[in-house]
Amino acid sequence: MAQRSVKLDPTVRKVLKGKINTFSKSSQNASASKSVQQNQDPIYEFSHFRVNLAYRELSRDGEAVALTPKAFETLVALIERPRRVVSKDELLTIVWPETFVEEATLTQNIYTLRKALAAAGAEHPFIDTIPRRGYRFNQPVRTVTGTRPTTSLSAGAPRPSPLRHTVAVLPFEVVGTSVDTELIAVGMADALITRLSQLSQLIVRPTSAVLRYATTTSIATEIGRDLRVEAVLMGTIQNAGSRSRVGVQLVSVADAAPIWAQQFDVTSEGDSPDPFTLQDSISEQVAQVLSLQLTQQEEDRLVRPHTASVAAGQAYIRGRYFWNKRTAQDLEKALTYFKRAVAEDDLYARAHAGLADTYVLLPLYAGRAPRQAFPEAEKAARRALALDDGLAEAHTSLAYSRFVYGWDWQAAEAGFLRALELKPDYATAHHWYAFFLAAKGRYSEALASAQRAVELDPLSMVINTDLGFVHYFARRPELAIEQLEHTLELDPEFPYTRFALGLALREAGRPSEAIEQTGRAVELSNGENTALLACHGHLLARSGRNKEADEVLSQLRMIEQRGEVQASHFALLFAGTGDIGSALAYLRRAQEERSRFLVFFAVWPIFDRLREEPEFQQILSELNLG
C-alpha cells in the first residue's frame, strides 16, 4: 500500500520550519550506519543459543526467543565481554548512551533478560551478579563468523523493521477552576493516546500507564524515563467562557529539548473543549513532526471523526476516564457514560467498544454475575465490530469473553490474534492473550506475551502481577516470587500482587510467609474481596490452622447472605480444607454460574488435591481443559 505523509496547514508548516527534527534525523543516521556495518556483524553462540546481531535476534535451537530491545542490547554487551565483570556504569553507558538512566532500570533489564533465558530453557543462570560491582556472563561464547554474506531484500529474505518511536501522552494541566479538572486532564490525554496508537510507527503508552500522573508535579522528562519512552506529549487547557486555549508541547526525554510546540483556540461545549478539533489537529501535527510515513489507511483513520456528536464524544471521554480507574464504583460510572454516548450516537463504534470493555471487567471488580455481564459484553463488542471491524479493543474484549465465559478456545484465540494484527502494541491484548495461553499450558508463548505487555505498560500493577501468575501457573514459583517482589516495589499496598505472592510462596515451600502475604492482601481489600479471602482460608487450612480457616469460612457465609460470593470461591477454600466432596460440589455450581476462574483450574496448583478425582477430570473434559 502506498505511503503518504500527513499534509500540514501552510501556517503550521512555517512554524515547524527549522524546528528540531531530532528523531527523524538521528533515525536516518542510525539506519545508514547500520546498513554499512550490517555485513560485518558477528554471530555469537553459547550453550544452545545463538545471537545474530545483523537481525537483532536471539534464538535457541533455531526457535526465536522474545527479548525487549534493551534486554537484547544488554545481552550483547555481556556476551562480548564473557567471563569478565562488566560494571554497572559501563553497562549503562553501552545500553543507554547519552541518556540518563537510573540503576534500577538496569536491574530490571537484567531481570527481564534472565527470565527470558530461563523460559527458553537455559540450563542454569548465565548471568552472575557481582555485589556492588556489576554483572558477569559466565558461559564460553563462540564467534561463528566475523562477517555475514550479503543478501538482497528479496521475498524470502528478512526485512528490516521500520523505525518506531515511543511516546507517552501525559494528562493535560487544566488552568483555572473546573469541577472536572482531573477528568478533563486525563480525558484529553486518552483521546490522543487512542488516535496516535493507531499509527504503526509509534508505540504509545496506554492511558493506564499515565493515569497516576494526573495530579503529579513530577518533571515530564522524569516521567518519560519512568515510562521508558523517547518523548512525552504534554499540554495545558485554559477555559475562558465558551472558548478554550490549548497549548501542546512534544519534549525529548533524552535532553529535555522541545521538539514541537503549538497553541490552539477552540470552542468549548460544557466543561471541556471540542475533542474532535483537538484530536485531529494535534495527532496530525505530531505525525508530521516525527516524520512518520503513513499508509492511506492510517491517514484515513487518523483524521476520520469517530462521531459527529460532541456530546457523545465527551461522554465517551468520561467513560474512558472512569474505566481506567478499575474500581467497582468507577466501572459503574464508566458504564453510565458509555451508555450515554451510545444513546447520543448509536453509530459510535468506540462507545460500543467501551461498553464491552466495561462489562468484561464487572464480574472481577464489581462482583457482577458472569451470566449478567458477559452476554452484554459480547453484544456490545459485536455491535462495535459491525460498525468498525478494525477496532482492536472490541476484538480483544470479545475474545476475552469467549475465553473466560464462552469457553470457545478456537474463537477466543482467533480474536486475540486479530486484535494483535490490528494493533500490535495493545498491552491489554497481549496481557489477556498471555492468560489464555497459560490456561492452555502453552507457557513459553504465554511468557513472551506477558513480557511484551509489561514492556508496553511497564508501570501497570495488574500486568506486572499477571506476569508473575504466568510463572506460577508454569510451576516456576521462584521466578514468580522474584517478579512479584519486584512489582511490589511499584506499589506495596496493591492487594492483588500480595495475593499472587502468597500463592507463589506456598508453592515454593514457604507456608508461613505465604499466609502473611494473603492475610495482608485481605486487609488491604478490607476483607470484601471474596476470592482473596477464600485463598487465604485455603492456605490457613493447608498449614493446619483449621480454627482460623473456619473463621474465614464463616466470613464467606456472612457475605453470601448478601448474595456476593461466587461458588468458585467456596471451591477454593474447600480444596484447602480437604473436604473434597464440598469442593467438587461447588466446582459444579461454578460451572453452572460460568465462573471466569474455571478456565484456570487445569493449571492452578491450588487444585492439585482434586486433580485425580474422576469428577474433577470430568469437569476439565467438559471445558476441553484436560
GULUMBA-169107 format. One line per field, with one value per residue (C-alpha): y, x, z; residue in one letter. Coordinates in steps of 0.05 Angstrom, whole numbers, plus 5000, padded with zeros to 4 digits. Layout:
REM residues N
y <- Y | ...
x <- X | ...
z <- Z | ...
nugu <- a | ...
//
This chain:
REM residues 626
y <- 5000 | 5068 | 5110 | 5183 | 5239 | 5279 | 5347 | 5409 | 5477 | 5526 | 5568 | 5508 | 5486 | 5554 | 5547 | 5479 | 5500 | 5499 | 5463 | 5406 | 5342 | 5301 | 5234 | 5230 | 5255 | 5211 | 5152 | 5163 | 5167 | 5104 | 5067 | 5088 | 5069 | 5002 | 4986 | 4999 | 4956 | 4900 | 4855 | 4856 | 4838 | 4775 | 4717 | 4691 | 4624 | 4600 | 4536 | 4522 | 4595 | 4639 | 4715 | 4745 | 4819 | 4834 | 4815 | 4831 | 4762 | 4712 | 4640 | 4573 | 4511 | 4551 | 4580 | 4655 | 4679 | 4742 | 4798 | 4872 | 4916 | 4939 | 4868 | 4846 | 4902 | 4884 | 4811 | 4833 | 4877 | 4819 | 4764 | 4809 | 4810 | 4738 | 4718 | 4789 | 4833 | 4889 | 4947 | 4977 | 5044 | 5011 | 4975 | 5038 | 5075 | 5019 | 5006 | 5077 | 5122 | 5197 | 5184 | 5189 | 5124 | 5102 | 5039 | 5009 | 5008 | 4966 | 4919 | 4909 | 4897 | 4843 | 4812 | 4811 | 4780 | 4725 | 4708 | 4704 | 4657 | 4614 | 4610 | 4589 | 4530 | 4557 | 4500 | 4548 | 4623 | 4651 | 4719 | 4727 | 4787 | 4813 | 4853 | 4927 | 4919 | 4894 | 4832 | 4775 | 4727 | 4660 | 4619 | 4610 | 4648 | 4625 | 4673 | 4634 | 4683 | 4753 | 4771 | 4756 | 4743 | 4800 | 4785 | 4824 | 4841 | 4791 | 4760 | 4707 | 4749 | 4782 | 4854 | 4909 | 4934 | 5007 | 5052 | 5061 | 5117 | 5111 | 5166 | 5180 | 5229 | 5259 | 5283 | 5356 | 5411 | 5448 | 5522 | 5555 | 5525 | 5466 | 5415 | 5360 | 5381 | 5311 | 5283 | 5334 | 5326 | 5250 | 5251 | 5294 | 5250 | 5187 | 5216 | 5230 | 5163 | 5129 | 5168 | 5162 | 5089 | 5074 | 5092 | 5032 | 5073 | 5096 | 5058 | 5099 | 5083 | 5067 | 5111 | 5064 | 5079 | 5155 | 5158 | 5163 | 5228 | 5265 | 5303 | 5298 | 5354 | 5310 | 5336 | 5310 | 5281 | 5243 | 5213 | 5196 | 5157 | 5121 | 5101 | 5085 | 5129 | 5175 | 5234 | 5260 | 5300 | 5348 | 5403 | 5456 | 5474 | 5544 | 5557 | 5627 | 5626 | 5587 | 5584 | 5546 | 5556 | 5491 | 5491 | 5427 | 5411 | 5350 | 5343 | 5297 | 5256 | 5248 | 5322 | 5356 | 5395 | 5417 | 5384 | 5420 | 5467 | 5496 | 5533 | 5521 | 5563 | 5521 | 5528 | 5493 | 5458 | 5447 | 5440 | 5416 | 5437 | 5404 | 5339 | 5326 | 5391 | 5379 | 5305 | 5317 | 5377 | 5351 | 5280 | 5302 | 5350 | 5301 | 5252 | 5307 | 5328 | 5257 | 5249 | 5188 | 5158 | 5137 | 5089 | 5114 | 5071 | 5101 | 5171 | 5159 | 5131 | 5187 | 5243 | 5207 | 5231 | 5175 | 5211 | 5276 | 5287 | 5328 | 5305 | 5232 | 5245 | 5279 | 5223 | 5173 | 5210 | 5210 | 5136 | 5120 | 5162 | 5122 | 5056 | 5066 | 5073 | 5000 | 5002 | 4976 | 5046 | 5076 | 5019 | 5031 | 5105 | 5085 | 5042 | 5100 | 5146 | 5095 | 5083 | 5157 | 5161 | 5105 | 5140 | 5203 | 5166 | 5093 | 5091 | 5109 | 5045 | 5064 | 5077 | 5006 | 4980 | 5018 | 4983 | 4916 | 4933 | 4952 | 4892 | 4842 | 4874 | 4879 | 4806 | 4814 | 4883 | 4894 | 4824 | 4826 | 4755 | 4728 | 4708 | 4781 | 4815 | 4774 | 4767 | 4843 | 4848 | 4804 | 4842 | 4909 | 4882 | 4853 | 4918 | 4956 | 4909 | 4913 | 4988 | 4984 | 4916 | 4950 | 4963 | 4922 | 4938 | 4907 | 4845 | 4838 | 4843 | 4794 | 4745 | 4752 | 4738 | 4677 | 4653 | 4661 | 4656 | 4622 | 4571 | 4574 | 4567 | 4569 | 4632 | 4665 | 4655 | 4678 | 4742 | 4756 | 4746 | 4791 | 4845 | 4840 | 4842 | 4907 | 4937 | 4901 | 4947 | 4940 | 4920 | 4892 | 4845 | 4817 | 4813 | 4775 | 4731 | 4712 | 4686 | 4648 | 4615 | 4599 | 4567 | 4522 | 4504 | 4539 | 4572 | 4596 | 4633 | 4659 | 4686 | 4721 | 4754 | 4774 | 4804 | 4843 | 4871 | 4893 | 4926 | 4965 | 4984 | 4979 | 5011 | 4971 | 4934 | 4884 | 4868 | 4861 | 4817 | 4772 | 4761 | 4732 | 4690 | 4661 | 4636 | 4609 | 4571 | 4543 | 4515 | 4563 | 4593 | 4623 | 4663 | 4683 | 4707 | 4748 | 4782 | 4796 | 4824 | 4870 | 4890 | 4908 | 4959 | 4998 | 4997 | 4957 | 4968 | 4932 | 4873 | 4832 | 4828 | 4806 | 4753 | 4726 | 4728 | 4687 | 4632 | 4630 | 4628 | 4568 | 4530 | 4548 | 4513 | 4576 | 4570 | 4620 | 4675 | 4656 | 4665 | 4731 | 4757 | 4733 | 4759 | 4827 | 4824 | 4812 | 4871 | 4917 | 4898 | 4909 | 4836 | 4847 | 4812 | 4741 | 4709 | 4736 | 4716 | 4645 | 4635 | 4660 | 4608 | 4555 | 4569 | 4570 | 4502 | 4471 | 4494 | 4461 | 4527 | 4499 | 4545 | 4607 | 4573 | 4561 | 4635 | 4652 | 4604 | 4639 | 4706 | 4679 | 4652 | 4720 | 4755 | 4701 | 4723 | 4787 | 4744 | 4766 | 4701 | 4661 | 4585 | 4581 | 4618 | 4566 | 4513 | 4547 | 4544 | 4473 | 4449 | 4471 | 4440 | 4372 | 4369 | 4340 | 4328 | 4401 | 4427 | 4386 | 4405 | 4479 | 4468 | 4441 | 4503 | 4546 | 4512 | 4528 | 4601 | 4601 | 4628 | 4663 | 4626 | 4558 | 4563 | 4564 | 4502 | 4456 | 4495 | 4524 | 4489 | 4505 | 4449 | 4395 | 4357 | 4347 | 4331 | 4255 | 4257 | 4230 | 4287 | 4339 | 4305 | 4304 | 4379 | 4391 | 4348 | 4385 | 4450 | 4420 | 4435 | 4364
x <- 5000 | 5027 | 5054 | 5037 | 5058 | 5006 | 4993 | 5000 | 4968 | 5019 | 5019 | 5035 | 5089 | 5122 | 5120 | 5153 | 5206 | 5273 | 5247 | 5286 | 5272 | 5314 | 5280 | 5278 | 5350 | 5381 | 5340 | 5363 | 5435 | 5428 | 5396 | 5450 | 5505 | 5472 | 5467 | 5541 | 5560 | 5509 | 5553 | 5606 | 5562 | 5586 | 5542 | 5553 | 5536 | 5533 | 5503 | 5443 | 5433 | 5453 | 5455 | 5450 | 5470 | 5450 | 5378 | 5380 | 5354 | 5365 | 5346 | 5351 | 5359 | 5330 | 5270 | 5267 | 5268 | 5228 | 5270 | 5257 | 5306 | 5344 | 5348 | 5378 | 5430 | 5446 | 5458 | 5503 | 5543 | 5554 | 5570 | 5620 | 5657 | 5649 | 5672 | 5691 | 5657 | 5622 | 5610 | 5541 | 5566 | 5596 | 5531 | 5491 | 5537 | 5535 | 5460 | 5435 | 5488 | 5480 | 5417 | 5409 | 5381 | 5376 | 5409 | 5341 | 5327 | 5389 | 5369 | 5300 | 5334 | 5379 | 5318 | 5279 | 5338 | 5347 | 5273 | 5273 | 5334 | 5303 | 5237 | 5274 | 5305 | 5371 | 5402 | 5424 | 5432 | 5481 | 5489 | 5523 | 5511 | 5575 | 5553 | 5568 | 5605 | 5565 | 5549 | 5586 | 5566 | 5592 | 5589 | 5640 | 5620 | 5637 | 5641 | 5612 | 5632 | 5661 | 5622 | 5554 | 5543 | 5509 | 5435 | 5385 | 5317 | 5281 | 5214 | 5244 | 5297 | 5288 | 5269 | 5290 | 5234 | 5215 | 5240 | 5188 | 5185 | 5160 | 5116 | 5076 | 5018 | 5013 | 4948 | 4938 | 4943 | 4877 | 4889 | 4835 | 4776 | 4737 | 4694 | 4723 | 4796 | 4826 | 4773 | 4788 | 4863 | 4861 | 4805 | 4844 | 4905 | 4864 | 4834 | 4903 | 4930 | 4873 | 4888 | 4964 | 4965 | 4933 | 4999 | 5045 | 5109 | 5090 | 5089 | 5044 | 5039 | 4967 | 4923 | 4931 | 5006 | 4998 | 4937 | 4979 | 5009 | 4942 | 4957 | 5032 | 5083 | 5139 | 5182 | 5159 | 5227 | 5230 | 5161 | 5187 | 5245 | 5197 | 5155 | 5216 | 5197 | 5235 | 5187 | 5129 | 5070 | 5044 | 4992 | 4951 | 4878 | 4855 | 4780 | 4752 | 4677 | 4657 | 4727 | 4789 | 4862 | 4901 | 4977 | 5014 | 5088 | 5128 | 5192 | 5252 | 5265 | 5340 | 5358 | 5293 | 5293 | 5227 | 5214 | 5150 | 5100 | 5034 | 4973 | 4901 | 4839 | 4776 | 4702 | 4681 | 4616 | 4605 | 4667 | 4717 | 4739 | 4712 | 4751 | 4749 | 4783 | 4840 | 4849 | 4853 | 4899 | 4947 | 4953 | 4965 | 5019 | 5054 | 5057 | 5087 | 5139 | 5162 | 5166 | 5121 | 5104 | 5031 | 4993 | 4929 | 4890 | 4928 | 4918 | 4843 | 4836 | 4876 | 4832 | 4765 | 4716 | 4692 | 4626 | 4594 | 4564 | 4605 | 4560 | 4574 | 4648 | 4651 | 4610 | 4659 | 4719 | 4687 | 4673 | 4745 | 4769 | 4728 | 4742 | 4817 | 4809 | 4788 | 4746 | 4675 | 4646 | 4685 | 4667 | 4593 | 4604 | 4640 | 4581 | 4534 | 4576 | 4586 | 4511 | 4500 | 4550 | 4513 | 4446 | 4473 | 4501 | 4486 | 4535 | 4593 | 4634 | 4684 | 4628 | 4601 | 4672 | 4676 | 4613 | 4644 | 4709 | 4669 | 4623 | 4681 | 4712 | 4649 | 4650 | 4721 | 4719 | 4646 | 4620 | 4571 | 4546 | 4581 | 4515 | 4492 | 4556 | 4588 | 4528 | 4523 | 4597 | 4591 | 4531 | 4567 | 4631 | 4594 | 4558 | 4624 | 4655 | 4595 | 4607 | 4683 | 4718 | 4785 | 4775 | 4827 | 4795 | 4729 | 4763 | 4801 | 4741 | 4701 | 4759 | 4766 | 4692 | 4696 | 4755 | 4732 | 4657 | 4642 | 4698 | 4706 | 4781 | 4788 | 4745 | 4779 | 4849 | 4828 | 4801 | 4864 | 4907 | 4862 | 4868 | 4944 | 4946 | 4906 | 4943 | 5009 | 5024 | 4958 | 4981 | 4913 | 4910 | 4980 | 4960 | 4896 | 4924 | 4981 | 4929 | 4894 | 4960 | 4976 | 4908 | 4923 | 4991 | 5029 | 5077 | 5134 | 5084 | 5047 | 5111 | 5131 | 5062 | 5062 | 5132 | 5110 | 5051 | 5098 | 5144 | 5085 | 5056 | 5115 | 5081 | 5016 | 5008 | 4958 | 5001 | 5064 | 5028 | 4999 | 5069 | 5083 | 5020 | 5044 | 5107 | 5064 | 5018 | 5080 | 5104 | 5163 | 5148 | 5218 | 5212 | 5142 | 5166 | 5222 | 5173 | 5121 | 5170 | 5195 | 5123 | 5111 | 5167 | 5119 | 5063 | 5069 | 4995 | 4967 | 4928 | 4926 | 5002 | 5007 | 4953 | 4993 | 5058 | 5025 | 5005 | 5075 | 5108 | 5064 | 5087 | 5159 | 5151 | 5146 | 5077 | 5084 | 5107 | 5051 | 4997 | 5027 | 5021 | 4950 | 4929 | 4957 | 4920 | 4855 | 4869 | 4885 | 4819 | 4780 | 4760 | 4709 | 4746 | 4719 | 4769 | 4827 | 4792 | 4779 | 4852 | 4875 | 4830 | 4857 | 4928 | 4909 | 4876 | 4935 | 4980 | 4937 | 4909 | 4838 | 4806 | 4828 | 4806 | 4737 | 4733 | 4746 | 4691 | 4643 | 4661 | 4645 | 4579 | 4561 | 4578 | 4540 | 4476 | 4482 | 4490 | 4561 | 4602 | 4615 | 4613 | 4685 | 4709 | 4680 | 4713 | 4780 | 4771 | 4746 | 4803 | 4849 | 4809 | 4810 | 4734 | 4737 | 4662 | 4644 | 4700 | 4674 | 4602 | 4620 | 4660 | 4597 | 4559 | 4615 | 4608 | 4534 | 4550 | 4603 | 4655 | 4714 | 4761 | 4743 | 4787 | 4849 | 4833 | 4874 | 4938 | 4924 | 4968 | 4917 | 4872 | 4925 | 4890 | 4830 | 4866 | 4859 | 4785 | 4741 | 4691 | 4746 | 4772 | 4701 | 4694 | 4760 | 4738 | 4673 | 4711 | 4763 | 4815 | 4841
z <- 5000 | 4981 | 5038 | 5047 | 5093 | 5132 | 5099 | 5142 | 5140 | 5109 | 5172 | 5215 | 5166 | 5173 | 5248 | 5243 | 5193 | 5226 | 5288 | 5318 | 5279 | 5326 | 5319 | 5243 | 5233 | 5285 | 5260 | 5188 | 5210 | 5252 | 5194 | 5146 | 5194 | 5206 | 5132 | 5124 | 5183 | 5174 | 5132 | 5186 | 5245 | 5280 | 5302 | 5373 | 5403 | 5475 | 5502 | 5456 | 5440 | 5380 | 5376 | 5307 | 5311 | 5239 | 5253 | 5327 | 5342 | 5399 | 5384 | 5418 | 5374 | 5316 | 5353 | 5365 | 5437 | 5451 | 5481 | 5491 | 5451 | 5513 | 5541 | 5475 | 5478 | 5550 | 5529 | 5473 | 5519 | 5566 | 5515 | 5481 | 5548 | 5570 | 5640 | 5655 | 5707 | 5670 | 5716 | 5723 | 5698 | 5637 | 5621 | 5630 | 5582 | 5529 | 5531 | 5543 | 5510 | 5523 | 5565 | 5640 | 5666 | 5738 | 5763 | 5777 | 5702 | 5691 | 5746 | 5714 | 5647 | 5676 | 5709 | 5644 | 5607 | 5659 | 5657 | 5581 | 5581 | 5635 | 5598 | 5535 | 5571 | 5597 | 5639 | 5694 | 5705 | 5653 | 5687 | 5754 | 5798 | 5829 | 5891 | 5889 | 5823 | 5764 | 5724 | 5690 | 5634 | 5659 | 5595 | 5540 | 5477 | 5406 | 5347 | 5289 | 5236 | 5232 | 5170 | 5141 | 5067 | 5030 | 5016 | 4977 | 5006 | 4963 | 4980 | 5024 | 5058 | 5126 | 5120 | 5169 | 5213 | 5204 | 5259 | 5314 | 5365 | 5437 | 5464 | 5527 | 5527 | 5596 | 5628 | 5609 | 5660 | 5669 | 5685 | 5727 | 5763 | 5738 | 5773 | 5728 | 5727 | 5731 | 5685 | 5631 | 5640 | 5632 | 5581 | 5532 | 5540 | 5529 | 5466 | 5437 | 5460 | 5423 | 5359 | 5360 | 5378 | 5310 | 5276 | 5264 | 5272 | 5342 | 5408 | 5454 | 5527 | 5547 | 5590 | 5649 | 5648 | 5653 | 5698 | 5760 | 5735 | 5732 | 5796 | 5799 | 5797 | 5771 | 5714 | 5646 | 5628 | 5694 | 5678 | 5609 | 5639 | 5685 | 5626 | 5582 | 5524 | 5477 | 5482 | 5522 | 5496 | 5548 | 5546 | 5583 | 5577 | 5596 | 5594 | 5582 | 5575 | 5513 | 5486 | 5507 | 5493 | 5489 | 5490 | 5469 | 5472 | 5450 | 5491 | 5481 | 5544 | 5529 | 5533 | 5555 | 5489 | 5459 | 5392 | 5376 | 5409 | 5386 | 5414 | 5393 | 5405 | 5403 | 5421 | 5485 | 5500 | 5574 | 5616 | 5563 | 5493 | 5430 | 5430 | 5355 | 5333 | 5381 | 5367 | 5292 | 5295 | 5348 | 5323 | 5251 | 5271 | 5317 | 5259 | 5215 | 5267 | 5276 | 5200 | 5201 | 5134 | 5138 | 5096 | 5065 | 5115 | 5174 | 5148 | 5139 | 5209 | 5239 | 5213 | 5208 | 5262 | 5307 | 5318 | 5296 | 5364 | 5412 | 5470 | 5452 | 5447 | 5515 | 5547 | 5516 | 5544 | 5613 | 5606 | 5590 | 5648 | 5698 | 5663 | 5672 | 5748 | 5754 | 5817 | 5825 | 5834 | 5776 | 5728 | 5743 | 5726 | 5662 | 5643 | 5652 | 5608 | 5553 | 5551 | 5546 | 5488 | 5452 | 5465 | 5434 | 5374 | 5363 | 5304 | 5351 | 5347 | 5402 | 5451 | 5439 | 5448 | 5514 | 5537 | 5520 | 5557 | 5619 | 5620 | 5617 | 5679 | 5722 | 5746 | 5770 | 5801 | 5819 | 5833 | 5775 | 5758 | 5696 | 5664 | 5670 | 5647 | 5592 | 5545 | 5547 | 5533 | 5472 | 5447 | 5453 | 5421 | 5362 | 5351 | 5353 | 5303 | 5257 | 5255 | 5251 | 5244 | 5254 | 5329 | 5365 | 5433 | 5412 | 5384 | 5450 | 5495 | 5451 | 5452 | 5528 | 5537 | 5492 | 5533 | 5605 | 5594 | 5528 | 5535 | 5459 | 5455 | 5380 | 5371 | 5430 | 5402 | 5333 | 5365 | 5404 | 5343 | 5302 | 5355 | 5356 | 5280 | 5281 | 5340 | 5355 | 5414 | 5451 | 5520 | 5542 | 5483 | 5499 | 5573 | 5565 | 5510 | 5557 | 5607 | 5551 | 5532 | 5605 | 5615 | 5556 | 5585 | 5529 | 5578 | 5534 | 5489 | 5550 | 5580 | 5515 | 5511 | 5584 | 5579 | 5518 | 5557 | 5612 | 5562 | 5533 | 5601 | 5649 | 5709 | 5707 | 5773 | 5743 | 5682 | 5723 | 5773 | 5719 | 5691 | 5760 | 5754 | 5688 | 5723 | 5780 | 5732 | 5698 | 5765 | 5769 | 5838 | 5849 | 5784 | 5804 | 5872 | 5840 | 5792 | 5846 | 5896 | 5841 | 5826 | 5899 | 5894 | 5848 | 5899 | 5965 | 5980 | 5919 | 5946 | 5882 | 5880 | 5952 | 5939 | 5880 | 5920 | 5976 | 5927 | 5897 | 5966 | 5984 | 5922 | 5940 | 6007 | 6049 | 6081 | 6138 | 6091 | 6043 | 6097 | 6117 | 6046 | 6033 | 6101 | 6082 | 6016 | 6053 | 6099 | 6041 | 6007 | 6072 | 6074 | 6018 | 5961 | 5969 | 5921 | 5963 | 6027 | 6002 | 5981 | 6049 | 6082 | 6035 | 6057 | 6130 | 6124 | 6087 | 6143 | 6196 | 6223 | 6220 | 6270 | 6231 | 6166 | 6197 | 6215 | 6142 | 6121 | 6170 | 6139 | 6070 | 6094 | 6122 | 6057 | 6019 | 6055 | 6013 | 5951 | 5935 | 5937 | 5874 | 5881 | 5855 | 5916 | 5963 | 5919 | 5931 | 6006 | 6010 | 5965 | 6022 | 6079 | 6047 | 6041 | 5971 | 5966 | 5981 | 5936 | 5877 | 5890 | 5889 | 5825 | 5792 | 5815 | 5789 | 5722 | 5722 | 5740 | 5685 | 5733 | 5700 | 5747 | 5718 | 5656 | 5701 | 5741 | 5695 | 5711 | 5780 | 5832 | 5886 | 5858 | 5856 | 5912 | 5867 | 5803 | 5807 | 5825 | 5768 | 5778 | 5771 | 5707 | 5680 | 5690 | 5655 | 5598 | 5590 | 5586 | 5539 | 5593 | 5605
nugu <- m | a | q | r | s | v | k | l | d | p | t | v | r | k | v | l | k | g | k | i | n | t | f | s | k | s | s | q | n | a | s | a | s | k | s | v | q | q | n | q | d | p | i | y | e | f | s | h | f | r | v | n | l | a | y | r | e | l | s | r | d | g | e | a | v | a | l | t | p | k | a | f | e | t | l | v | a | l | i | e | r | p | r | r | v | v | s | k | d | e | l | l | t | i | v | w | p | e | t | f | v | e | e | a | t | l | t | q | n | i | y | t | l | r | k | a | l | a | a | a | g | a | e | h | p | f | i | d | t | i | p | r | r | g | y | r | f | n | q | p | v | r | t | v | t | g | t | r | p | t | t | s | l | s | a | g | a | p | r | p | s | p | l | r | h | t | v | a | v | l | p | f | e | v | v | g | t | s | v | d | t | e | l | i | a | v | g | m | a | d | a | l | i | t | r | l | s | q | l | s | q | l | i | v | r | p | t | s | a | v | l | r | y | a | t | t | t | s | i | a | t | e | i | g | r | d | l | r | v | e | a | v | l | m | g | t | i | q | n | a | g | s | r | s | r | v | g | v | q | l | v | s | v | a | d | a | a | p | i | w | a | q | q | f | d | v | t | s | e | g | d | s | p | d | p | f | t | l | q | d | s | i | s | e | q | v | a | q | v | l | s | l | q | l | t | q | q | e | e | d | r | l | v | r | p | h | t | a | s | v | a | a | g | q | a | y | i | r | g | r | y | f | w | n | k | r | t | a | q | d | l | e | k | a | l | t | y | f | k | r | a | v | a | e | d | d | l | y | a | r | a | h | a | g | l | a | d | t | y | v | l | l | p | l | y | a | g | r | a | p | r | q | a | f | p | e | a | e | k | a | a | r | r | a | l | a | l | d | d | g | l | a | e | a | h | t | s | l | a | y | s | r | f | v | y | g | w | d | w | q | a | a | e | a | g | f | l | r | a | l | e | l | k | p | d | y | a | t | a | h | h | w | y | a | f | f | l | a | a | k | g | r | y | s | e | a | l | a | s | a | q | r | a | v | e | l | d | p | l | s | m | v | i | n | t | d | l | g | f | v | h | y | f | a | r | r | p | e | l | a | i | e | q | l | e | h | t | l | e | l | d | p | e | f | p | y | t | r | f | a | l | g | l | a | l | r | e | a | g | r | p | s | e | a | i | e | q | t | g | r | a | v | e | l | s | n | g | e | n | t | a | l | l | a | c | h | g | h | l | l | a | r | s | g | r | n | k | e | a | d | e | v | l | s | q | l | r | m | i | e | q | r | g | e | v | q | a | s | h | f | a | l | l | f | a | g | t | g | d | i | g | s | a | l | a | y | l | r | r | a | q | e | e | r | s | r | f | l | v | f | f | a | v | w | p | i | f | d | r | l | r | e | e | p | e | f | q | q | i | l | s | e | l | n | l | g
//
